[in-house]
Amino acid sequence: MSTAIWVVVALVVVAVLAAAGYLAMTRSRTARLRRRFGPEYDRVLERQGGRAAAERELRSREQRHGELELRDLDPRRREEYREQWVRVQERFVDAPEAAVEQADQLVTVVMGERGYPARGFEEKVAHLSVEHGRTMDHYRRAHTISGKAATQEASTEDLRQAMVHYRALFEELLAPHGDAHHGEGEEHTTKNPAEHAAPDGEQHAAVPTGPAAGHRGDERTMRS
């Protein structure tokens, strides 16, 4: 073969190897982002309309998240917040709409103390999704129900579910950083929301709505 032919063959081989390497790199990146963001990956993919745009958005979230100065709560503050959550749950029996509003406020306060932005729902989701991607569905559902509650369109069951969803994120935010992080290479299965609402065998019990139900009914349906 002439020298020119060998040059062409070499260029073709290099191009094939480069394409294979690029394909392997993009597949690895996609797998990593799927592991890290969980269902949030598919949500962003649908919204962006393409994998390349979706992954640019998710990598941008990672970059912005890396600029945050996140911190764990000290044990004393963690217990104080747990006590506040119990009081919010206790209020649910007589004032479910107000309890849901307080649950949203409490989650936002904890976000701020952890070092997350506490303004703008989509901004909060963008930052939280990097470490809590599998919990964002809970947070989005809670936010939707809160909007319905503000216009008196949410049923008592809707409000109960909002409390369940808020609690899922609340518990992750309280956990130490290493325990709460479910990033790449880690398995994380989000529990059925009903499991947060009541002990075994009582997951679907109705939330009492009158004062006569007392705290016993509240504990039966809201605590895990």
Z-matrix of the N, CA and C atoms (Angstrom, degrees):
N
C 1 1.459
C 2 1.523 1 110.26
N 3 1.319 2 113.95 1 148.84
C 4 1.453 3 118.23 2 177.96
C 5 1.509 4 110.71 3 -75.37
N 6 1.298 5 115.31 4 163.76
C 7 1.466 6 120.46 5 178.89
C 8 1.521 7 111.32 6 -59.77
N 9 1.311 8 117.45 7 -38.23
C 10 1.464 9 121.50 8 -179.31
C 11 1.519 10 111.37 9 -61.23
N 12 1.331 11 116.34 10 -41.41
C 13 1.465 12 120.08 11 -179.85
C 14 1.527 13 110.40 12 -65.17
N 15 1.357 14 115.85 13 -42.39
C 16 1.470 15 118.87 14 178.15
C 17 1.522 16 111.66 15 -61.76
N 18 1.301 17 116.27 16 -37.70
C 19 1.472 18 120.16 17 178.07
C 20 1.522 19 110.09 18 -63.54
N 21 1.335 20 115.73 19 -44.02
C 22 1.479 21 119.76 20 179.11
C 23 1.524 22 110.21 21 -62.30
N 24 1.338 23 117.20 22 -45.41
C 25 1.467 24 120.80 23 179.24
C 26 1.523 25 110.69 24 -59.79
N 27 1.326 26 115.55 25 -44.06
C 28 1.464 27 119.81 26 -179.72
C 29 1.516 28 111.12 27 -62.24
N 30 1.331 29 116.13 28 -41.87
C 31 1.465 30 119.64 29 178.99
C 32 1.527 31 111.54 30 -64.09
N 33 1.325 32 116.11 31 -39.50
C 34 1.465 33 120.04 32 178.81
C 35 1.527 34 110.67 33 -63.91
N 36 1.353 35 115.68 34 -43.87
C 37 1.469 36 119.98 35 179.31
C 38 1.520 37 110.45 36 -61.67
N 39 1.340 38 116.03 37 -44.45
C 40 1.468 39 119.90 38 178.98
C 41 1.522 40 110.89 39 -61.19
N 42 1.344 41 116.06 40 -42.86
C 43 1.461 42 120.09 41 -179.87
C 44 1.527 43 111.42 42 -63.20
N 45 1.338 44 115.99 43 -41.85
C 46 1.464 45 120.09 44 179.14
C 47 1.524 46 110.69 45 -64.04
N 48 1.336 47 116.26 46 -44.87
C 49 1.462 48 120.26 47 179.73
C 50 1.530 49 111.13 48 -63.67
N 51 1.337 50 116.19 49 -39.79
C 52 1.460 51 120.49 50 178.96
C 53 1.528 52 110.74 51 -64.76
N 54 1.331 53 116.22 52 -42.10
C 55 1.462 54 120.39 53 179.27
C 56 1.525 55 110.85 54 -64.89
N 57 1.339 56 116.08 55 -41.36
C 58 1.462 57 120.14 56 178.81
C 59 1.526 58 110.71 57 -64.39
N 60 1.342 59 115.37 58 -41.24
C 61 1.457 60 119.26 59 178.75
C 62 1.506 61 112.09 60 -64.79
N 63 1.335 62 116.07 61 -41.39
C 64 1.472 63 120.21 62 178.95
C 65 1.525 64 110.48 63 -64.88
N 66 1.328 65 116.75 64 -42.19
C 67 1.460 66 120.45 65 179.37
C 68 1.527 67 110.97 66 -62.76
N 69 1.340 68 116.32 67 -43.06
C 70 1.465 69 120.03 68 178.69
C 71 1.528 70 110.87 69 -63.84
N 72 1.340 71 116.45 70 -39.18
C 73 1.456 72 120.80 71 -179.94
C 74 1.525 73 111.06 72 -65.66
N 75 1.334 74 116.88 73 -44.53
C 76 1.462 75 119.45 74 -178.71
C 77 1.527 76 111.07 75 -67.89
N 78 1.336 77 117.07 76 -36.94
C 79 1.467 78 119.49 77 177.54
C 80 1.528 79 110.76 78 -65.28
N 81 1.328 80 115.95 79 -41.05
C 82 1.462 81 119.99 80 178.64
C 83 1.527 82 110.94 81 -64.21
N 84 1.325 83 116.26 82 -41.18
C 85 1.469 84 120.50 83 179.30
C 86 1.520 85 110.66 84 -65.16
N 87 1.330 86 116.29 85 -42.71
C 88 1.461 87 119.94 86 178.84
C 89 1.520 88 110.99 87 -61.39
N 90 1.342 89 116.10 88 -44.63
C 91 1.467 90 119.96 89 -179.93
C 92 1.530 91 110.68 90 -62.55
N 93 1.322 92 116.26 91 -40.46
C 94 1.469 93 120.01 92 179.86
C 95 1.526 94 111.32 93 -64.66
N 96 1.327 95 116.82 94 -44.43
C 97 1.460 96 120.44 95 -179.80
C 98 1.529 97 111.46 96 -66.86
N 99 1.326 98 116.62 97 -36.94
C 100 1.465 99 119.26 98 176.89
C 101 1.523 100 110.93 99 -63.66
N 102 1.350 101 116.00 100 -41.68
C 103 1.465 102 118.74 101 178.72
C 104 1.521 103 110.87 102 -64.53
N 105 1.293 104 115.99 103 -40.85
C 106 1.468 105 119.35 104 -174.92
C 107 1.519 106 112.48 105 -72.86
N 108 1.327 107 117.11 106 -45.08
C 109 1.461 108 120.69 107 -172.55
C 110 1.526 109 113.85 108 -95.46
N 111 1.324 110 118.03 109 -14.68
C 112 1.458 111 119.97 110 177.97
C 113 1.527 112 111.94 111 58.11
N 114 1.339 113 117.74 112 -135.46
C 115 1.471 114 120.97 113 -178.14
C 116 1.525 115 113.28 114 -60.38
N 117 1.319 116 117.41 115 -23.06
C 118 1.464 117 120.25 116 178.99
C 119 1.526 118 110.99 117 -63.24
N 120 1.345 119 117.58 118 -29.24
C 121 1.470 120 120.76 119 177.14
C 122 1.528 121 109.62 120 -59.61
N 123 1.334 122 116.73 121 -49.39
C 124 1.463 123 120.32 122 -178.17
C 125 1.525 124 111.59 123 -66.10
N 126 1.322 125 116.85 124 -35.18
C 127 1.463 126 120.02 125 178.39
C 128 1.538 127 110.52 126 -63.65
N 129 1.330 128 116.21 127 -45.75
C 130 1.457 129 120.24 128 179.65
C 131 1.527 130 110.27 129 -67.47
N 132 1.324 131 116.45 130 -38.36
C 133 1.464 132 120.41 131 178.30
C 134 1.525 133 110.56 132 -59.37
N 135 1.323 134 116.66 133 -44.68
C 136 1.465 135 120.24 134 179.92
C 137 1.532 136 110.88 135 -65.85
N 138 1.321 137 116.42 136 -40.93
C 139 1.461 138 120.16 137 -177.77
C 140 1.528 139 111.92 138 -69.86
N 141 1.342 140 116.46 139 -38.91
C 142 1.463 141 120.42 140 -177.41
C 143 1.531 142 112.22 141 -80.94
N 144 1.330 143 116.49 142 -22.97
C 145 1.457 144 119.78 143 176.89
C 146 1.511 145 115.75 144 81.35
N 147 1.320 146 117.79 145 9.23
C 148 1.461 147 120.42 146 178.76
C 149 1.512 148 110.56 147 -173.73
N 150 1.349 149 115.89 148 152.19
C 151 1.463 150 120.17 149 -175.58
C 152 1.521 151 111.91 150 -66.07
N 153 1.332 152 117.81 151 -43.24
C 154 1.462 153 120.17 152 -176.62
C 155 1.531 154 110.83 153 -61.02
N 156 1.330 155 116.71 154 -46.27
C 157 1.468 156 120.40 155 -179.63
C 158 1.527 157 110.92 156 -66.32
N 159 1.331 158 115.96 157 -39.97
C 160 1.460 159 119.82 158 -179.84
C 161 1.521 160 111.06 159 -63.61
N 162 1.317 161 116.32 160 -42.88
C 163 1.462 162 119.42 161 -178.49
C 164 1.520 163 112.13 162 -71.87
N 165 1.315 164 117.42 163 -30.31
C 166 1.469 165 119.33 164 172.55
C 167 1.527 166 110.18 165 -62.88
N 168 1.322 167 116.10 166 -42.58
C 169 1.461 168 120.42 167 178.46
C 170 1.525 169 111.27 168 -62.51
N 171 1.319 170 117.05 169 -44.22
C 172 1.460 171 120.47 170 -178.30
C 173 1.526 172 111.44 171 -68.90
N 174 1.314 173 117.83 172 -37.90
C 175 1.466 174 119.90 173 176.70
C 176 1.530 175 110.79 174 -67.54
N 177 1.342 176 115.72 175 -34.00
C 178 1.463 177 119.44 176 175.24
C 179 1.519 178 110.57 177 -64.00
N 180 1.338 179 116.74 178 -39.29
C 181 1.462 180 120.32 179 176.52
C 182 1.531 181 110.66 180 -61.53
N 183 1.323 182 115.63 181 -42.77
C 184 1.463 183 119.12 182 178.61
C 185 1.528 184 111.29 183 -60.75
N 186 1.328 185 115.86 184 -42.45
C 187 1.462 186 119.72 185 -179.16
C 188 1.523 187 111.04 186 -64.18
N 189 1.331 188 116.91 187 -45.63
C 190 1.469 189 120.21 188 -179.90
C 191 1.520 190 111.02 189 -67.23
N 192 1.331 191 115.53 190 -36.70
C 193 1.465 192 119.91 191 177.92
C 194 1.524 193 110.59 192 -62.72
N 195 1.337 194 116.15 193 -37.39
C 196 1.455 195 120.38 194 179.82
C 197 1.514 196 113.23 195 -65.13
N 198 1.322 197 117.08 196 -18.66
C 199 1.464 198 121.11 197 179.37
C 200 1.527 199 112.86 198 -86.58
N 201 1.345 200 116.56 199 -9.34
C 202 1.462 201 119.97 200 179.44
C 203 1.524 202 110.29 201 -75.95
N 204 1.303 203 115.93 202 150.59
C 205 1.463 204 121.50 203 174.23
C 206 1.534 205 107.99 204 -103.97
N 207 1.325 206 114.92 205 81.20
C 208 1.459 207 120.53 206 -176.57
C 209 1.524 208 110.42 207 -79.70
N 210 1.296 209 116.14 208 150.36
C 211 1.464 210 121.58 209 -179.26
C 212 1.524 211 109.28 210 -146.13
N 213 1.316 212 115.04 211 149.41
C 214 1.459 213 120.67 212 174.96
C 215 1.525 214 110.05 213 -78.78
N 216 1.321 215 115.19 214 156.38
C 217 1.458 216 119.80 215 172.71
C 218 1.524 217 108.59 216 -80.72
N 219 1.325 218 116.08 217 142.75
C 220 1.459 219 116.42 218 174.39
C 221 1.530 220 108.49 219 -74.43
N 222 1.324 221 118.40 220 156.26
C 223 1.470 222 121.88 221 -174.19
C 224 1.524 223 113.54 222 -53.69
N 225 1.324 224 117.28 223 -37.36
C 226 1.459 225 119.47 224 -178.88
C 227 1.526 226 110.96 225 -64.66
N 228 1.336 227 116.92 226 -45.76
C 229 1.465 228 120.34 227 178.92
C 230 1.522 229 110.71 228 -65.26
N 231 1.324 230 116.12 229 -36.97
C 232 1.460 231 119.25 230 179.36
C 233 1.530 232 110.85 231 -60.16
N 234 1.315 233 116.46 232 -43.72
C 235 1.465 234 120.00 233 179.69
C 236 1.526 235 111.77 234 -69.02
N 237 1.323 236 116.56 235 -34.65
C 238 1.466 237 119.90 236 176.93
C 239 1.531 238 110.28 237 -62.45
N 240 1.316 239 115.93 238 -42.31
C 241 1.461 240 119.19 239 179.54
C 242 1.530 241 111.04 240 -68.13
N 243 1.311 242 117.42 241 -37.09
C 244 1.463 243 119.29 242 176.50
C 245 1.528 244 110.64 243 -61.86
N 246 1.309 245 116.57 244 -40.76
C 247 1.468 246 120.22 245 178.21
C 248 1.525 247 110.63 246 -64.36
N 249 1.326 248 116.53 247 -39.03
C 250 1.459 249 119.28 248 177.36
C 251 1.524 250 110.72 249 -63.84
N 252 1.335 251 115.90 250 -39.60
C 253 1.465 252 118.71 251 179.17
C 254 1.527 253 110.83 252 -62.94
N 255 1.316 254 117.62 253 -40.72
C 256 1.466 255 120.97 254 178.12
C 257 1.524 256 109.86 255 -59.53
N 258 1.323 257 117.12 256 -42.39
C 259 1.464 258 119.74 257 179.55
C 260 1.527 259 111.49 258 -65.17
N 261 1.329 260 116.22 259 -37.50
C 262 1.461 261 119.44 260 176.68
C 263 1.523 262 109.94 261 -63.43
N 264 1.324 263 117.29 262 -43.83
C 265 1.474 264 120.92 263 178.06
C 266 1.521 265 111.31 264 -60.79
N 267 1.311 266 116.15 265 -40.81
C 268 1.461 267 119.72 266 -178.87
C 269 1.528 268 111.39 267 -64.51
N 270 1.312 269 116.12 268 -30.13
C 271 1.460 270 119.64 269 179.51
C 272 1.518 271 111.96 270 -73.99
N 273 1.326 272 116.40 271 -19.38
C 274 1.465 273 120.21 272 -175.39
C 275 1.523 274 112.09 273 -57.97
N 276 1.322 275 118.02 274 -35.31
C 277 1.467 276 121.55 275 -175.12
C 278 1.519 277 111.04 276 -58.02
N 279 1.322 278 117.09 277 -46.60
C 280 1.461 279 120.73 278 -175.02
C 281 1.523 280 113.36 279 -96.85
N 282 1.326 281 117.99 280 -23.70
C 283 1.474 282 120.40 281 -176.73
C 284 1.526 283 109.64 282 -143.06
N 285 1.330 284 117.49 283 72.13
C 286 1.473 285 119.82 284 -174.96
C 287 1.528 286 113.64 285 -61.32
N 288 1.338 287 118.27 286 -40.43
C 289 1.471 288 119.09 287 179.52
C 290 1.525 289 110.93 288 -62.08
N 291 1.334 290 116.34 289 -44.24
C 292 1.463 291 119.85 290 179.86
C 293 1.525 292 110.68 291 -65.34
N 294 1.337 293 117.23 292 -37.01
C 295 1.462 294 120.62 293 179.50
C 296 1.523 295 111.20 294 -64.20
N 297 1.328 296 117.09 295 -41.18
C 298 1.461 297 120.76 296 178.59
C 299 1.530 298 110.37 297 -64.42
N 300 1.325 299 116.27 298 -41.51
C 301 1.471 300 119.69 299 177.66
C 302 1.530 301 110.86 300 -61.84
N 303 1.337 302 116.12 301 -42.04
C 304 1.458 303 119.92 302 179.10
C 305 1.526 304 111.32 303 -67.50
N 306 1.332 305 116.52 304 -36.12
C 307 1.464 306 120.08 305 177.72
C 308 1.532 307 110.01 306 -61.73
N 309 1.322 308 116.46 307 -43.74
C 310 1.464 309 120.65 308 177.53
C 311 1.525 310 110.79 309 -61.00
N 312 1.324 311 117.09 310 -43.91
C 313 1.461 312 121.00 311 -179.98
C 314 1.527 313 111.38 312 -64.79
N 315 1.332 314 116.20 313 -40.11
C 316 1.456 315 119.63 314 -178.98
C 317 1.521 316 111.09 315 -66.19
N 318 1.322 317 117.00 316 -42.88
C 319 1.464 318 120.44 317 177.29
C 320 1.528 319 110.21 318 -60.15
N 321 1.328 320 116.70 319 -41.60
C 322 1.459 321 120.71 320 179.97
C 323 1.528 322 111.35 321 -65.49
N 324 1.321 323 116.89 322 -39.32
C 325 1.469 324 120.67 323 178.09
C 326 1.530 325 110.38 324 -62.03
N 327 1.328 326 116.10 325 -44.13
C 328 1.467 327 119.83 326 179.82
C 329 1.525 328 110.51 327 -64.61
N 330 1.328 329 116.64 328 -39.46
C 331 1.469 330 119.72 329 175.57
C 332 1.518 331 110.11 330 -54.81
N 333 1.337 332 115.89 331 -50.43
C 334 1.450 333 120.01 332 -177.46
C 335 1.516 334 112.52 333 -60.49
N 336 1.334 335 116.37 334 -41.05
C 337 1.462 336 118.89 335 -179.47
C 338 1.527 337 111.56 336 -68.97
N 339 1.324 338 116.57 337 -29.46
C 340 1.458 339 119.75 338 176.66
C 341 1.528 340 112.19 339 -74.04
N 342 1.341 341 116.61 340 -18.46
C 343 1.457 342 120.04 341 179.83
C 344 1.515 343 114.52 342 109.58
N 345 1.339 344 117.49 343 6.03
C 346 1.464 345 121.19 344 177.28
C 347 1.528 346 110.12 345 -84.83
N 348 1.338 347 117.52 346 151.96
C 349 1.464 348 119.67 347 172.18
C 350 1.528 349 109.11 348 -59.60
N 351 1.309 350 116.92 349 140.37
C 352 1.465 351 120.61 350 -175.99
C 353 1.518 352 112.04 351 -116.54
N 354 1.325 353 117.21 352 19.17
C 355 1.462 354 121.27 353 178.24
C 356 1.518 355 109.89 354 -129.32
N 357 1.333 356 114.90 355 143.15
C 358 1.453 357 120.21 356 177.97
C 359 1.515 358 111.31 357 78.41
N 360 1.320 359 116.92 358 111.13
C 361 1.464 360 120.00 359 -174.48
C 362 1.516 361 112.32 360 -58.74
N 363 1.328 362 118.26 361 -49.03
C 364 1.457 363 120.31 362 -177.54
C 365 1.530 364 111.35 363 -65.54
N 366 1.323 365 117.05 364 -33.60
C 367 1.463 366 120.00 365 176.98
C 368 1.527 367 110.12 366 -66.11
N 369 1.327 368 116.22 367 -41.68
C 370 1.466 369 119.98 368 178.27
C 371 1.526 370 110.11 369 -62.85
N 372 1.326 371 116.30 370 -43.96
C 373 1.463 372 120.11 371 179.62
C 374 1.528 373 110.72 372 -61.81
N 375 1.325 374 116.67 373 -43.07
C 376 1.475 375 120.26 374 -177.83
C 377 1.520 376 111.17 375 -58.33
N 378 1.332 377 117.32 376 -42.66
C 379 1.461 378 120.00 377 -179.05
C 380 1.531 379 111.63 378 -77.07
N 381 1.313 380 116.81 379 -42.24
C 382 1.461 381 119.83 380 -178.68
C 383 1.524 382 112.13 381 -65.47
N 384 1.333 383 117.02 382 -33.08
C 385 1.465 384 120.43 383 -173.32
C 386 1.516 385 113.49 384 -63.32
N 387 1.343 386 117.72 385 -21.33
C 388 1.461 387 119.96 386 -177.89
C 389 1.526 388 110.86 387 -66.01
N 390 1.320 389 117.37 388 -37.11
C 391 1.465 390 120.32 389 179.16
C 392 1.521 391 112.83 390 -111.26
N 393 1.318 392 117.06 391 -14.92
C 394 1.463 393 120.17 392 -175.97
C 395 1.529 394 111.00 393 -129.07
N 396 1.338 395 115.75 394 36.91
C 397 1.461 396 120.10 395 -175.13
C 398 1.510 397 114.01 396 -56.49
N 399 1.325 398 116.45 397 -37.67
C 400 1.456 399 119.85 398 -177.05
C 401 1.524 400 112.80 399 -77.13
N 402 1.318 401 116.83 400 -7.21
C 403 1.460 402 120.76 401 178.19
C 404 1.519 403 110.99 402 -102.34
N 405 1.324 404 118.10 403 -7.08
C 406 1.454 405 120.16 404 -176.52
C 407 1.519 406 112.70 405 -66.74
N 408 1.326 407 117.35 406 -27.58
C 409 1.460 408 118.78 407 176.75
C 410 1.527 409 109.88 408 -64.12
N 411 1.341 410 116.77 409 -39.99
C 412 1.465 411 120.26 410 174.95
C 413 1.530 412 109.95 411 -59.08
N 414 1.329 413 115.79 412 -47.13
C 415 1.467 414 119.82 413 -175.60
C 416 1.529 415 110.90 414 -65.80
N 417 1.320 416 117.43 415 -40.97
C 418 1.460 417 120.41 416 179.13
C 419 1.525 418 110.60 417 -63.82
N 420 1.320 419 117.36 418 -42.40
C 421 1.463 420 119.78 419 -179.72
C 422 1.526 421 110.90 420 -65.72
N 423 1.323 422 116.28 421 -41.30
C 424 1.458 423 119.71 422 177.90
C 425 1.522 424 110.14 423 -61.38
N 426 1.327 425 116.88 424 -42.49
C 427 1.461 426 121.46 425 -179.43
C 428 1.526 427 110.76 426 -63.08
N 429 1.322 428 116.61 427 -41.42
C 430 1.464 429 120.83 428 179.01
C 431 1.528 430 110.91 429 -62.53
N 432 1.326 431 115.78 430 -45.41
C 433 1.459 432 119.39 431 -179.68
C 434 1.528 433 110.61 432 -66.07
N 435 1.328 434 117.32 433 -37.01
C 436 1.462 435 120.66 434 177.24
C 437 1.521 436 110.79 435 -59.41
N 438 1.322 437 116.38 436 -39.04
C 439 1.460 438 120.23 437 177.08
C 440 1.518 439 111.63 438 -64.02
N 441 1.326 440 116.78 439 -40.39
C 442 1.465 441 120.59 440 177.10
C 443 1.524 442 110.87 441 -66.46
N 444 1.324 443 115.75 442 -37.42
C 445 1.466 444 119.82 443 -179.68
C 446 1.527 445 110.75 444 -64.62
N 447 1.313 446 116.42 445 -35.57
C 448 1.469 447 119.95 446 -178.86
C 449 1.519 448 112.09 447 -64.06
N 450 1.334 449 116.73 448 -23.98
C 451 1.466 450 120.69 449 178.78
C 452 1.529 451 111.49 450 -109.06
N 453 1.335 452 115.52 451 17.91
C 454 1.471 453 121.51 452 177.15
C 455 1.530 454 112.29 453 60.79
N 456 1.324 455 117.61 454 33.23
C 457 1.460 456 121.46 455 -178.59
C 458 1.521 457 112.44 456 -108.34
N 459 1.321 458 118.14 457 1.68
C 460 1.464 459 121.03 458 -177.08
C 461 1.525 460 110.01 459 -97.98
N 462 1.326 461 115.68 460 135.06
C 463 1.459 462 120.49 461 176.00
C 464 1.527 463 109.70 462 -78.42
N 465 1.335 464 115.87 463 169.59
C 466 1.460 465 119.47 464 177.11
C 467 1.523 466 110.88 465 -61.12
N 468 1.317 467 117.43 466 -38.22
C 469 1.462 468 120.26 467 178.35
C 470 1.527 469 110.86 468 -66.47
N 471 1.338 470 116.11 469 -39.55
C 472 1.467 471 118.97 470 175.01
C 473 1.524 472 110.53 471 -57.01
N 474 1.316 473 116.00 472 -45.73
C 475 1.458 474 121.33 473 -177.61
C 476 1.524 475 110.96 474 -65.78
N 477 1.322 476 116.21 475 -38.19
C 478 1.467 477 119.28 476 176.85
C 479 1.521 478 110.35 477 -62.20
N 480 1.323 479 116.05 478 -42.75
C 481 1.460 480 119.68 479 178.48
C 482 1.527 481 111.16 480 -64.66
N 483 1.335 482 117.20 481 -36.29
C 484 1.463 483 119.66 482 177.23
C 485 1.523 484 110.51 483 -60.13
N 486 1.324 485 116.84 484 -42.15
C 487 1.462 486 120.16 485 177.77
C 488 1.522 487 111.21 486 -62.06
N 489 1.322 488 115.91 487 -40.88
C 490 1.467 489 120.94 488 177.73
C 491 1.530 490 110.32 489 -61.06
N 492 1.330 491 116.28 490 -45.44
C 493 1.461 492 120.56 491 -178.19
C 494 1.529 493 111.26 492 -67.24
N 495 1.318 494 116.81 493 -43.02
C 496 1.464 495 119.10 494 177.94
C 497 1.529 496 110.61 495 -61.74
N 498 1.322 497 115.44 496 -38.31
C 499 1.458 498 118.29 497 -177.45
C 500 1.531 499 111.25 498 -64.96
N 501 1.325 500 117.54 499 -35.64
C 502 1.468 501 120.29 500 179.95
C 503 1.522 502 110.77 501 -57.26
N 504 1.348 503 116.86 502 -46.71
C 505 1.460 504 119.90 503 178.87
C 506 1.524 505 111.01 504 -72.67
N 507 1.315 506 116.92 505 -39.68
C 508 1.458 507 121.56 506 179.86
C 509 1.528 508 110.90 507 -55.19
N 510 1.328 509 117.44 508 -45.79
C 511 1.454 510 121.22 509 -178.98
C 512 1.531 511 111.11 510 -64.89
N 513 1.320 512 117.26 511 -38.47
C 514 1.470 513 119.07 512 178.60
C 515 1.521 514 111.20 513 -67.38
N 516 1.319 515 116.56 514 -38.64
C 517 1.457 516 119.66 515 -179.59
C 518 1.528 517 111.76 516 -67.16
N 519 1.316 518 116.98 517 -31.03
C 520 1.464 519 119.83 518 179.37
C 521 1.519 520 112.02 519 -75.11
N 522 1.319 521 116.73 520 -27.36
C 523 1.463 522 119.95 521 -175.63
C 524 1.524 523 110.96 522 -66.84
N 525 1.345 524 117.48 523 147.51
C 526 1.469 525 120.07 524 173.67
C 527 1.515 526 110.41 525 -55.42
N 528 1.318 527 116.19 526 152.59
C 529 1.468 528 122.10 527 -173.13
C 530 1.525 529 112.44 528 -51.42
N 531 1.313 530 118.22 529 -46.40
C 532 1.462 531 120.74 530 -177.30
C 533 1.510 532 113.05 531 -66.25
N 534 1.345 533 116.88 532 -32.31
C 535 1.456 534 120.53 533 -179.43
C 536 1.517 535 111.60 534 -79.32
N 537 1.332 536 116.49 535 -31.68
C 538 1.465 537 119.79 536 -175.54
C 539 1.514 538 112.08 537 -82.86
N 540 1.359 539 117.35 538 -22.08
C 541 1.461 540 120.47 539 -173.41
C 542 1.521 541 110.56 540 -78.81
N 543 1.333 542 115.42 541 124.95
C 544 1.467 543 120.74 542 175.68
C 545 1.511 544 107.47 543 -122.59
N 546 1.285 545 116.92 544 70.15
C 547 1.460 546 121.87 545 -174.48
C 548 1.501 547 111.92 546 -90.31
N 549 1.331 548 114.12 547 -156.72
C 550 1.449 549 119.77 548 -175.30
C 551 1.522 550 110.99 549 -63.28
N 552 1.321 551 114.72 550 140.46
C 553 1.453 552 119.66 551 178.04
C 554 1.509 553 113.63 552 84.14
N 555 1.341 554 118.14 553 -0.06
C 556 1.455 555 120.59 554 -178.96
C 557 1.509 556 109.31 555 -115.39
N 558 1.313 557 115.21 556 145.49
C 559 1.455 558 120.67 557 177.41
C 560 1.508 559 108.14 558 -94.56
N 561 1.319 560 115.64 559 137.43
C 562 1.456 561 120.29 560 177.67
C 563 1.505 562 108.44 561 -147.45
N 564 1.280 563 116.94 562 118.41
C 565 1.447 564 121.48 563 177.79
C 566 1.513 565 108.43 564 -111.23
N 567 1.324 566 117.06 565 117.73
C 568 1.450 567 120.48 566 178.88
C 569 1.514 568 109.66 567 -71.05
N 570 1.305 569 116.41 568 130.13
C 571 1.448 570 120.05 569 -179.11
C 572 1.520 571 110.86 570 -67.94
N 573 1.325 572 114.72 571 156.07
C 574 1.446 573 120.13 572 171.69
C 575 1.513 574 108.59 573 -57.38
N 576 1.346 575 119.10 574 128.02
C 577 1.453 576 119.86 575 -177.64
C 578 1.510 577 113.64 576 -53.41
N 579 1.326 578 118.09 577 -32.81
C 580 1.460 579 119.72 578 -178.91
C 581 1.508 580 112.21 579 -63.95
N 582 1.356 581 117.44 580 -24.90
C 583 1.457 582 119.66 581 -179.52
C 584 1.517 583 111.66 582 -67.34
N 585 1.332 584 117.01 583 -21.66
C 586 1.457 585 120.51 584 178.10
C 587 1.527 586 111.21 585 -81.12
N 588 1.302 587 116.68 586 -16.72
C 589 1.450 588 119.14 587 -169.20
C 590 1.506 589 114.27 588 -90.26
N 591 1.321 590 118.60 589 -23.95
C 592 1.456 591 119.44 590 -175.24
C 593 1.509 592 110.12 591 -160.28
N 594 1.329 593 118.17 592 162.03
C 595 1.457 594 121.30 593 175.50
C 596 1.516 595 110.88 594 -63.47
N 597 1.346 596 115.11 595 167.72
C 598 1.460 597 120.45 596 179.93
C 599 1.519 598 110.62 597 -53.28
N 600 1.330 599 113.80 598 136.27
C 601 1.451 600 118.87 599 176.93
C 602 1.511 601 113.21 600 87.48
N 603 1.351 602 118.46 601 -6.79
C 604 1.451 603 120.19 602 -178.47
C 605 1.520 604 111.18 603 -126.59
N 606 1.326 605 116.76 604 20.39
C 607 1.448 606 119.90 605 -172.00
C 608 1.518 607 112.86 606 -59.07
N 609 1.310 608 118.13 607 -32.02
C 610 1.453 609 120.04 608 -172.38
C 611 1.522 610 112.30 609 -107.39
N 612 1.310 611 116.79 610 18.66
C 613 1.455 612 118.99 611 177.89
C 614 1.515 613 109.50 612 -65.91
N 615 1.340 614 116.32 613 143.71
C 616 1.455 615 120.85 614 -179.42
C 617 1.512 616 110.41 615 -74.17
N 618 1.315 617 115.70 616 148.37
C 619 1.457 618 120.19 617 176.93
C 620 1.510 619 108.29 618 -80.25
N 621 1.330 620 119.28 619 126.06
C 622 1.454 621 120.35 620 178.14
C 623 1.522 622 109.89 621 -65.93
N 624 1.315 623 116.79 622 145.84
C 625 1.454 624 120.17 623 -175.29
C 626 1.515 625 113.54 624 -115.01
N 627 1.303 626 119.24 625 -4.74
C 628 1.455 627 120.17 626 -177.63
C 629 1.501 628 111.90 627 -112.14
N 630 1.334 629 118.28 628 159.52
C 631 1.458 630 121.90 629 -179.21
C 632 1.511 631 113.08 630 -59.21
N 633 1.330 632 116.97 631 -29.33
C 634 1.468 633 119.42 632 -176.16
C 635 1.510 634 111.90 633 -64.70
N 636 1.348 635 117.25 634 -20.41
C 637 1.462 636 119.40 635 -178.65
C 638 1.511 637 111.12 636 -67.10
N 639 1.338 638 117.07 637 -33.81
C 640 1.460 639 121.09 638 176.12
C 641 1.512 640 112.35 639 68.50
N 642 1.331 641 115.02 640 -175.99
C 643 1.461 642 119.97 641 -177.75
C 644 1.513 643 111.93 642 -72.46
N 645 1.319 644 118.96 643 -22.52
C 646 1.459 645 119.20 644 -179.40
C 647 1.510 646 110.52 645 -62.31
N 648 1.350 647 116.27 646 -43.71
C 649 1.456 648 118.76 647 178.14
C 650 1.504 649 111.64 648 -65.54
N 651 1.331 650 116.33 649 -37.68
C 652 1.458 651 120.66 650 179.04
C 653 1.508 652 111.29 651 -62.45
N 654 1.324 653 116.59 652 -45.13
C 655 1.455 654 120.05 653 -179.70
C 656 1.507 655 110.86 654 -65.13
N 657 1.349 656 116.72 655 -34.26
C 658 1.455 657 118.93 656 -178.33
C 659 1.516 658 111.75 657 -66.79
N 660 1.340 659 116.87 658 -33.53
C 661 1.449 660 119.00 659 -172.74
C 662 1.503 661 114.80 660 -102.51
N 663 1.346 662 118.25 661 -20.26
C 664 1.446 663 119.47 662 -173.29
C 665 1.510 664 113.88 663 -108.28
N 666 1.324 665 119.09 664 -27.18
C 667 1.460 666 119.89 665 -176.38
C 668 1.512 667 111.03 666 -93.16
N 669 1.313 668 113.92 667 153.32
C 670 1.462 669 118.66 668 175.06
C 671 1.488 670 108.19 669 -110.58
